[in-house]
Amino acid sequence: MKCNNCGYEMGEFSKFCSNCGYAMLENQEEEVEEDEDLPESINYILFGLIIVIIMLSAIISYFIIYN
């Protein structure tokens, strides 16, 4: 595990960085990973919504033209 403040390689269970003294939180590394995944999931949701809107507009246009 690396220190988020100085980048020093630390032990896996260290609570403080032995190089700069920065306090390491247990969930700090996991929160960063979750934030990185968020934009990718938003892209998939937006792509799905755009596809649904295009399909609905095609169906509505079909019924308007042929009825």
Backbone as XML, in Angstrom:
<?xml version="1.0"?>
<chain id="A" units="angstrom">
  <residue number="1" name="MET">
    <atom name="N" x="0.860" y="-1.171" z="0.000"/>
    <atom name="CA" x="0.000" y="0.000" z="0.000"/>
    <atom name="C" x="0.907" y="1.235" z="0.000"/>
  </residue>
  <residue number="2" name="LYS">
    <atom name="N" x="0.526" y="2.240" z="-0.771"/>
    <atom name="CA" x="1.294" y="3.481" z="-0.846"/>
    <atom name="C" x="0.602" y="4.582" z="-0.057"/>
  </residue>
  <residue number="3" name="CYS">
    <atom name="N" x="1.416" y="5.483" z="0.485"/>
    <atom name="CA" x="0.895" y="6.642" z="1.212"/>
    <atom name="C" x="0.216" y="7.579" z="0.215"/>
  </residue>
  <residue number="4" name="ASN">
    <atom name="N" x="-0.965" y="8.050" z="0.554"/>
    <atom name="CA" x="-1.699" y="8.968" z="-0.325"/>
    <atom name="C" x="-1.100" y="10.373" z="-0.321"/>
  </residue>
  <residue number="5" name="ASN">
    <atom name="N" x="-0.258" y="10.664" z="0.662"/>
    <atom name="CA" x="0.330" y="11.992" z="0.772"/>
    <atom name="C" x="1.664" y="12.095" z="0.040"/>
  </residue>
  <residue number="6" name="CYS">
    <atom name="N" x="2.574" y="11.123" z="0.295"/>
    <atom name="CA" x="3.928" y="11.227" z="-0.284"/>
    <atom name="C" x="4.259" y="10.112" z="-1.262"/>
  </residue>
  <residue number="7" name="GLY">
    <atom name="N" x="3.440" y="9.049" z="-1.322"/>
    <atom name="CA" x="3.676" y="7.952" z="-2.250"/>
    <atom name="C" x="4.646" y="6.899" z="-1.744"/>
  </residue>
  <residue number="8" name="TYR">
    <atom name="N" x="5.070" y="6.991" z="-0.487"/>
    <atom name="CA" x="6.009" y="6.038" z="0.107"/>
    <atom name="C" x="5.336" y="4.675" z="0.245"/>
  </residue>
  <residue number="9" name="GLU">
    <atom name="N" x="6.054" y="3.607" z="-0.117"/>
    <atom name="CA" x="5.529" y="2.243" z="0.013"/>
    <atom name="C" x="5.527" y="1.851" z="1.481"/>
  </residue>
  <residue number="10" name="MET">
    <atom name="N" x="4.343" y="1.477" z="1.992"/>
    <atom name="CA" x="4.182" y="1.153" z="3.412"/>
    <atom name="C" x="3.711" y="-0.277" z="3.565"/>
  </residue>
  <residue number="11" name="GLY">
    <atom name="N" x="3.696" y="-0.733" z="4.817"/>
    <atom name="CA" x="3.147" y="-2.053" z="5.120"/>
    <atom name="C" x="1.639" y="-2.047" z="4.935"/>
  </residue>
  <residue number="12" name="GLU">
    <atom name="N" x="1.076" y="-3.235" z="4.736"/>
    <atom name="CA" x="-0.354" y="-3.349" z="4.455"/>
    <atom name="C" x="-1.235" y="-2.861" z="5.602"/>
  </residue>
  <residue number="13" name="PHE">
    <atom name="N" x="-0.804" y="-3.062" z="6.835"/>
    <atom name="CA" x="-1.627" y="-2.724" z="7.986"/>
    <atom name="C" x="-1.156" y="-1.467" z="8.709"/>
  </residue>
  <residue number="14" name="SER">
    <atom name="N" x="-0.350" y="-0.643" z="8.072"/>
    <atom name="CA" x="0.148" y="0.590" z="8.702"/>
    <atom name="C" x="-0.973" y="1.605" z="8.863"/>
  </residue>
  <residue number="15" name="LYS">
    <atom name="N" x="-0.981" y="2.265" z="10.026"/>
    <atom name="CA" x="-1.976" y="3.303" z="10.276"/>
    <atom name="C" x="-1.419" y="4.684" z="9.975"/>
  </residue>
  <residue number="16" name="PHE">
    <atom name="N" x="-0.084" y="4.805" z="10.023"/>
    <atom name="CA" x="0.583" y="6.071" z="9.738"/>
    <atom name="C" x="1.744" y="5.799" z="8.787"/>
  </residue>
  <residue number="17" name="CYS">
    <atom name="N" x="2.011" y="6.757" z="7.919"/>
    <atom name="CA" x="3.149" y="6.656" z="7.005"/>
    <atom name="C" x="4.441" y="6.845" z="7.801"/>
  </residue>
  <residue number="18" name="SER">
    <atom name="N" x="5.392" y="5.923" z="7.620"/>
    <atom name="CA" x="6.657" y="6.037" z="8.347"/>
    <atom name="C" x="7.577" y="7.079" z="7.725"/>
  </residue>
  <residue number="19" name="ASN">
    <atom name="N" x="7.245" y="7.582" z="6.546"/>
    <atom name="CA" x="8.060" y="8.597" z="5.881"/>
    <atom name="C" x="7.602" y="10.015" z="6.242"/>
  </residue>
  <residue number="20" name="CYS">
    <atom name="N" x="6.295" y="10.286" z="6.140"/>
    <atom name="CA" x="5.803" y="11.651" z="6.376"/>
    <atom name="C" x="4.861" y="11.770" z="7.575"/>
  </residue>
  <residue number="21" name="GLY">
    <atom name="N" x="4.413" y="10.638" z="8.145"/>
    <atom name="CA" x="3.542" y="10.677" z="9.313"/>
    <atom name="C" x="2.071" y="10.851" z="8.993"/>
  </residue>
  <residue number="22" name="TYR">
    <atom name="N" x="1.702" y="10.789" z="7.718"/>
    <atom name="CA" x="0.305" y="10.967" z="7.303"/>
    <atom name="C" x="-0.543" y="9.824" z="7.846"/>
  </residue>
  <residue number="23" name="ALA">
    <atom name="N" x="-1.703" y="10.151" z="8.421"/>
    <atom name="CA" x="-2.601" y="9.139" z="8.974"/>
    <atom name="C" x="-3.345" y="8.450" z="7.838"/>
  </residue>
  <residue number="24" name="MET">
    <atom name="N" x="-3.257" y="7.132" z="7.809"/>
    <atom name="CA" x="-3.934" y="6.351" z="6.779"/>
    <atom name="C" x="-5.259" y="5.844" z="7.335"/>
  </residue>
  <residue number="25" name="LEU">
    <atom name="N" x="-6.320" y="6.057" z="6.589"/>
    <atom name="CA" x="-7.628" y="5.547" z="6.969"/>
    <atom name="C" x="-7.822" y="4.195" z="6.309"/>
  </residue>
  <residue number="26" name="GLU">
    <atom name="N" x="-8.542" y="3.299" z="6.981"/>
    <atom name="CA" x="-8.748" y="1.953" z="6.447"/>
    <atom name="C" x="-9.547" y="1.965" z="5.152"/>
  </residue>
  <residue number="27" name="ASN">
    <atom name="N" x="-10.566" y="2.803" z="5.048"/>
    <atom name="CA" x="-11.447" y="2.818" z="3.881"/>
    <atom name="C" x="-11.014" y="3.828" z="2.835"/>
  </residue>
  <residue number="28" name="GLN">
    <atom name="N" x="-9.904" y="4.513" z="3.064"/>
    <atom name="CA" x="-9.488" y="5.575" z="2.159"/>
    <atom name="C" x="-9.199" y="5.037" z="0.767"/>
  </residue>
  <residue number="29" name="GLU">
    <atom name="N" x="-8.521" y="3.914" z="0.667"/>
    <atom name="CA" x="-8.180" y="3.344" z="-0.634"/>
    <atom name="C" x="-9.429" y="2.827" z="-1.348"/>
  </residue>
  <residue number="30" name="GLU">
    <atom name="N" x="-10.383" y="2.234" z="-0.627"/>
    <atom name="CA" x="-11.599" y="1.710" z="-1.225"/>
    <atom name="C" x="-12.475" y="2.830" z="-1.771"/>
  </residue>
  <residue number="31" name="GLU">
    <atom name="N" x="-12.551" y="3.968" z="-1.057"/>
    <atom name="CA" x="-13.371" y="5.083" z="-1.520"/>
    <atom name="C" x="-12.863" y="5.627" z="-2.842"/>
  </residue>
  <residue number="32" name="VAL">
    <atom name="N" x="-11.548" y="5.686" z="-3.029"/>
    <atom name="CA" x="-10.977" y="6.180" z="-4.272"/>
    <atom name="C" x="-11.360" y="5.255" z="-5.419"/>
  </residue>
  <residue number="33" name="GLU">
    <atom name="N" x="-11.313" y="3.927" z="-5.183"/>
    <atom name="CA" x="-11.676" y="2.976" z="-6.226"/>
    <atom name="C" x="-13.143" y="3.115" z="-6.619"/>
  </residue>
  <residue number="34" name="GLU">
    <atom name="N" x="-14.032" y="3.329" z="-5.658"/>
    <atom name="CA" x="-15.450" y="3.487" z="-5.961"/>
    <atom name="C" x="-15.698" y="4.751" z="-6.776"/>
  </residue>
  <residue number="35" name="ASP">
    <atom name="N" x="-14.985" y="5.844" z="-6.455"/>
    <atom name="CA" x="-15.161" y="7.080" z="-7.202"/>
    <atom name="C" x="-14.688" y="6.938" z="-8.644"/>
  </residue>
  <residue number="36" name="GLU">
    <atom name="N" x="-13.649" y="6.138" z="-8.874"/>
    <atom name="CA" x="-13.149" y="5.946" z="-10.227"/>
    <atom name="C" x="-14.135" y="5.163" z="-11.074"/>
  </residue>
  <residue number="37" name="ASP">
    <atom name="N" x="-14.904" y="4.242" z="-10.474"/>
    <atom name="CA" x="-15.867" y="3.449" z="-11.226"/>
    <atom name="C" x="-17.135" y="4.223" z="-11.543"/>
  </residue>
  <residue number="38" name="LEU">
    <atom name="N" x="-17.416" y="5.255" z="-10.807"/>
    <atom name="CA" x="-18.660" y="5.996" z="-10.975"/>
    <atom name="C" x="-18.826" y="6.592" z="-12.366"/>
  </residue>
  <residue number="39" name="PRO">
    <atom name="N" x="-17.863" y="7.300" z="-12.922"/>
    <atom name="CA" x="-18.074" y="7.871" z="-14.254"/>
    <atom name="C" x="-18.338" y="6.826" z="-15.329"/>
  </residue>
  <residue number="40" name="GLU">
    <atom name="N" x="-17.704" y="5.660" z="-15.231"/>
    <atom name="CA" x="-17.931" y="4.623" z="-16.226"/>
    <atom name="C" x="-19.366" y="4.100" z="-16.159"/>
  </residue>
  <residue number="41" name="SER">
    <atom name="N" x="-19.911" y="3.914" z="-14.960"/>
    <atom name="CA" x="-21.277" y="3.431" z="-14.830"/>
    <atom name="C" x="-22.268" y="4.486" z="-15.305"/>
  </residue>
  <residue number="42" name="ILE">
    <atom name="N" x="-21.953" y="5.756" z="-15.090"/>
    <atom name="CA" x="-22.828" y="6.826" z="-15.571"/>
    <atom name="C" x="-22.862" y="6.829" z="-17.094"/>
  </residue>
  <residue number="43" name="ASN">
    <atom name="N" x="-21.721" y="6.555" z="-17.731"/>
    <atom name="CA" x="-21.674" y="6.496" z="-19.190"/>
    <atom name="C" x="-22.583" y="5.394" z="-19.716"/>
  </residue>
  <residue number="44" name="TYR">
    <atom name="N" x="-22.578" y="4.226" z="-19.066"/>
    <atom name="CA" x="-23.445" y="3.133" z="-19.506"/>
    <atom name="C" x="-24.920" y="3.491" z="-19.326"/>
  </residue>
  <residue number="45" name="ILE">
    <atom name="N" x="-25.248" y="4.145" z="-18.237"/>
    <atom name="CA" x="-26.636" y="4.544" z="-17.993"/>
    <atom name="C" x="-27.083" y="5.556" z="-19.038"/>
  </residue>
  <residue number="46" name="LEU">
    <atom name="N" x="-26.253" y="6.552" z="-19.323"/>
    <atom name="CA" x="-26.607" y="7.552" z="-20.329"/>
    <atom name="C" x="-26.743" y="6.928" z="-21.710"/>
  </residue>
  <residue number="47" name="PHE">
    <atom name="N" x="-25.851" y="6.009" z="-22.048"/>
    <atom name="CA" x="-25.926" y="5.328" z="-23.339"/>
    <atom name="C" x="-27.235" y="4.549" z="-23.448"/>
  </residue>
  <residue number="48" name="GLY">
    <atom name="N" x="-27.614" y="3.852" z="-22.381"/>
    <atom name="CA" x="-28.873" y="3.103" z="-22.375"/>
    <atom name="C" x="-30.079" y="4.016" z="-22.521"/>
  </residue>
  <residue number="49" name="LEU">
    <atom name="N" x="-30.068" y="5.153" z="-21.834"/>
    <atom name="CA" x="-31.184" y="6.093" z="-21.939"/>
    <atom name="C" x="-31.303" y="6.669" z="-23.350"/>
  </residue>
  <residue number="50" name="ILE">
    <atom name="N" x="-30.176" y="6.961" z="-23.968"/>
    <atom name="CA" x="-30.207" y="7.486" z="-25.336"/>
    <atom name="C" x="-30.783" y="6.452" z="-26.291"/>
  </residue>
  <residue number="51" name="ILE">
    <atom name="N" x="-30.402" y="5.195" z="-26.138"/>
    <atom name="CA" x="-30.940" y="4.125" z="-26.990"/>
    <atom name="C" x="-32.454" y="4.000" z="-26.796"/>
  </residue>
  <residue number="52" name="VAL">
    <atom name="N" x="-32.919" y="4.050" z="-25.555"/>
    <atom name="CA" x="-34.353" y="3.949" z="-25.273"/>
    <atom name="C" x="-35.104" y="5.124" z="-25.895"/>
  </residue>
  <residue number="53" name="ILE">
    <atom name="N" x="-34.563" y="6.325" z="-25.788"/>
    <atom name="CA" x="-35.213" y="7.507" z="-26.362"/>
    <atom name="C" x="-35.288" y="7.394" z="-27.879"/>
  </residue>
  <residue number="54" name="ILE">
    <atom name="N" x="-34.222" y="6.926" z="-28.508"/>
    <atom name="CA" x="-34.234" y="6.756" z="-29.968"/>
    <atom name="C" x="-35.265" y="5.723" z="-30.383"/>
  </residue>
  <residue number="55" name="MET">
    <atom name="N" x="-35.334" y="4.610" z="-29.654"/>
    <atom name="CA" x="-36.316" y="3.568" z="-29.995"/>
    <atom name="C" x="-37.748" y="4.075" z="-29.810"/>
  </residue>
  <residue number="56" name="LEU">
    <atom name="N" x="-38.006" y="4.785" z="-28.722"/>
    <atom name="CA" x="-39.354" y="5.318" z="-28.499"/>
    <atom name="C" x="-39.738" y="6.341" z="-29.562"/>
  </residue>
  <residue number="57" name="SER">
    <atom name="N" x="-38.803" y="7.181" z="-29.949"/>
    <atom name="CA" x="-39.123" y="8.161" z="-30.984"/>
    <atom name="C" x="-39.377" y="7.477" z="-32.322"/>
  </residue>
  <residue number="58" name="ALA">
    <atom name="N" x="-38.689" y="6.387" z="-32.621"/>
    <atom name="CA" x="-38.929" y="5.643" z="-33.860"/>
    <atom name="C" x="-40.309" y="4.986" z="-33.835"/>
  </residue>
  <residue number="59" name="ILE">
    <atom name="N" x="-40.686" y="4.417" z="-32.702"/>
    <atom name="CA" x="-42.005" y="3.777" z="-32.588"/>
    <atom name="C" x="-43.115" y="4.814" z="-32.697"/>
  </residue>
  <residue number="60" name="ILE">
    <atom name="N" x="-42.973" y="5.942" z="-32.031"/>
    <atom name="CA" x="-43.987" y="6.999" z="-32.088"/>
    <atom name="C" x="-44.089" y="7.547" z="-33.504"/>
  </residue>
  <residue number="61" name="SER">
    <atom name="N" x="-42.956" y="7.745" z="-34.152"/>
    <atom name="CA" x="-42.969" y="8.237" z="-35.539"/>
    <atom name="C" x="-43.668" y="7.252" z="-36.463"/>
  </residue>
  <residue number="62" name="TYR">
    <atom name="N" x="-43.431" y="5.963" z="-36.270"/>
    <atom name="CA" x="-44.083" y="4.937" z="-37.086"/>
    <atom name="C" x="-45.597" y="5.035" z="-36.954"/>
  </residue>
  <residue number="63" name="PHE">
    <atom name="N" x="-46.108" y="5.152" z="-35.718"/>
    <atom name="CA" x="-47.551" y="5.223" z="-35.511"/>
    <atom name="C" x="-48.139" y="6.520" z="-36.039"/>
  </residue>
  <residue number="64" name="ILE">
    <atom name="N" x="-47.412" y="7.601" z="-35.985"/>
    <atom name="CA" x="-47.888" y="8.877" z="-36.514"/>
    <atom name="C" x="-47.993" y="8.819" z="-38.034"/>
  </residue>
  <residue number="65" name="ILE">
    <atom name="N" x="-47.003" y="8.244" z="-38.670"/>
    <atom name="CA" x="-46.974" y="8.193" z="-40.132"/>
    <atom name="C" x="-48.005" y="7.224" z="-40.688"/>
  </residue>
  <residue number="66" name="TYR">
    <atom name="N" x="-48.156" y="6.049" z="-40.098"/>
    <atom name="CA" x="-49.012" y="5.005" z="-40.672"/>
    <atom name="C" x="-50.405" y="4.930" z="-40.064"/>
  </residue>
  <residue number="67" name="ASN">
    <atom name="N" x="-50.774" y="5.838" z="-39.209"/>
    <atom name="CA" x="-52.150" y="5.853" z="-38.674"/>
    <atom name="C" x="-52.835" y="7.133" z="-38.972"/>
  </residue>
</chain>
